[in-house]
Amino acid sequence: MGALLVSAADLLTQRVTGSALLLVGVVTGVGGGAYLAWLLRAERKADRV
């Protein structure tokens, strides 16, 4: 999942800005944070956490 997230962030950033490498980290952080929040919420609903 991590490789997919980084690849998607790279492609999205290249399409939007050209080749700003700093923004790849920002997009990866936002996407990864959202995915982590979703995982935590799913685990909490299943009473595993």
Secondary structure as GFF3:
##gff-version 3
##sequence-region A 1 49
A	DSSP	alpha_helix	2	17	.	.	.	ID=ss1
A	DSSP	alpha_helix	21	45	.	.	.	ID=ss2
###
